[in-house]
Amino acid sequence: MNYRHAYHAGNFADVFKHALLTRILLYLMRKDAPLRYLDTHSGVGRYDLSSEEALRTGEWRDGIGRLMGAELPPAVAALLEPWLGLIPGTAQAPGPYPGSPLIAQRLLRKQDRMTFSELHEHDSRRLVRSLGLEKRCKIMTMDGYQALKAGVPPIERRGLVLVDPPFEERDEFQRMALALENAWEKWPTGTYALWYPLKVGGGADVFRNYLSEGPIRKVLCLELDVDHLREVGPLKGCGMVVVNPPFVLEEEARALLPFLVARLAQGAGAACRIAWLTGE
Ligand SMILES: C[S@@+](CC[C@H](N)C(=O)[O-])C[C@H]1O[C@@H](n2cnc3c(N)ncnc32)[C@H](O)[C@@H]1O
């Protein structure tokens, strides 16, 4: 377990993931009924963009740094503002960048509940500090796939699972697909968002094909490639499959992703993908 999100917090992949996470949560909150948010690979919750780790890579400057204080087209602003409003500071003087747990904590209501798992003990303790002691939040130092298995279906019977592993293990796509299938069998109406990296030979195509031939229905695939994918060097693309997405998510992605392509491009090959892997 060498992965440390502090080096990557606020990069283009976080922008993509956190903007979509916010859109999904906001949609689920349109109903008053309580919901559950399960975050299987939570991280520490809050990231200091002026830390040694963040400064070493500077990745956030080509991510959230390109959105801070930027003038946005109205249609995009309407979609991004609920999330951008959670991020203090400017590109010159960035404040703490909220990770997925903090985004959920800030957005969700008193009737909602959140379950977080983080395997790294130190990070798990830091997550407790980021979130504070709160009745709505349960933090577990354990494997996220085990937590998912134990956590579905939640008593609320509605909600979102975010699976955001570090992809250090060669079989991460297989583990993720298996965990999704098992969870979906127990809770087929839940919404699941699974983040993955796009790398040459990285296995995303196999993962997509596997899901498109499998039993799970309503699987939307969203991807952002900020350059043509390279075999070496830092990550240049990422994706998210969303099972049972809000019915507005495809339309929102059609407004959002082309904007992110233009704003976050790092090369001429920047592009996005919006496709259904399986339908109804
Ligand atoms: C990509 S980061 C998560 C970022 C976070 N979801 C966010 O958006 O702010 C992945 C995290 O998973 C943790 N991790 C690694 N293996 C894990 C496992 N098997 N179960 C739970 N967490 C794990 C790492 O320590 C790391 O903090």
Ligand as a Chemical Component Dictionary entry (heavy atoms), coordinates in Angstrom:
data_LIG
# 
_chem_comp.id                   LIG 
_chem_comp.type                 NON-POLYMER 
_chem_comp.pdbx_formal_charge   0 
_chem_comp.three_letter_code    LIG 
# 
loop_
_chem_comp_atom.comp_id 
_chem_comp_atom.atom_id 
_chem_comp_atom.alt_atom_id 
_chem_comp_atom.type_symbol 
_chem_comp_atom.charge 
_chem_comp_atom.model_Cartn_x 
_chem_comp_atom.model_Cartn_y 
_chem_comp_atom.model_Cartn_z 
_chem_comp_atom.pdbx_ordinal 
LIG C1  C1  C 0  -7.722  7.158  -4.815 1  
LIG S1  S1  S 1  -7.581  7.221  -3.087 2  
LIG C2  C2  C 0  -9.175  7.683  -2.561 3  
LIG C3  C3  C 0  -9.536  9.107  -2.816 4  
LIG C4  C4  C 0  -10.897 9.489  -2.317 5  
LIG N1  N1  N 0  -11.929 8.557  -2.762 6  
LIG C5  C5  C 0  -11.265 10.881 -2.797 7  
LIG O1  O1  O 0  -11.842 11.013 -3.883 8  
LIG O2  O2  O -1 -10.987 11.834 -2.069 9  
LIG C6  C6  C 0  -7.547  5.516  -2.670 10 
LIG C7  C7  C 0  -7.466  5.246  -1.164 11 
LIG O3  O3  O 0  -7.706  3.857  -0.950 12 
LIG C8  C8  C 0  -6.929  3.427  0.142  13 
LIG N2  N2  N 0  -6.869  1.961  0.029  14 
LIG C9  C9  C 0  -5.951  1.185  -0.575 15 
LIG N3  N3  N 0  -6.345  -0.103 -0.561 16 
LIG C10 C10 C 0  -7.546  -0.134 0.079  17 
LIG C11 C11 C 0  -8.470  -1.161 0.373  18 
LIG N4  N4  N 0  -8.247  -2.437 0.029  19 
LIG N5  N5  N 0  -9.606  -0.829 1.011  20 
LIG C12 C12 C 0  -9.863  0.452  1.379  21 
LIG N6  N6  N 0  -9.004  1.460  1.118  22 
LIG C13 C13 C 0  -7.877  1.180  0.466  23 
LIG C14 C14 C 0  -5.634  4.172  -0.007 24 
LIG O4  O4  O 0  -4.941  4.247  1.230  25 
LIG C15 C15 C 0  -6.118  5.538  -0.525 26 
LIG O5  O5  O 0  -6.299  6.425  0.542  27 
# 
loop_
_chem_comp_bond.comp_id 
_chem_comp_bond.atom_id_1 
_chem_comp_bond.atom_id_2 
_chem_comp_bond.value_order 
_chem_comp_bond.pdbx_ordinal 
LIG C1  S1  SING 1  
LIG S1  C2  SING 2  
LIG S1  C6  SING 3  
LIG C2  C3  SING 4  
LIG C3  C4  SING 5  
LIG C4  N1  SING 6  
LIG C4  C5  SING 7  
LIG C5  O1  DOUB 8  
LIG C5  O2  SING 9  
LIG C6  C7  SING 10 
LIG C7  O3  SING 11 
LIG C7  C15 SING 12 
LIG O3  C8  SING 13 
LIG C8  N2  SING 14 
LIG C8  C14 SING 15 
LIG N2  C9  SING 16 
LIG N2  C13 SING 17 
LIG C9  N3  DOUB 18 
LIG N3  C10 SING 19 
LIG C10 C11 SING 20 
LIG C10 C13 DOUB 21 
LIG C11 N4  SING 22 
LIG C11 N5  DOUB 23 
LIG N5  C12 SING 24 
LIG C12 N6  DOUB 25 
LIG N6  C13 SING 26 
LIG C14 O4  SING 27 
LIG C14 C15 SING 28 
LIG C15 O5  SING 29 
# 
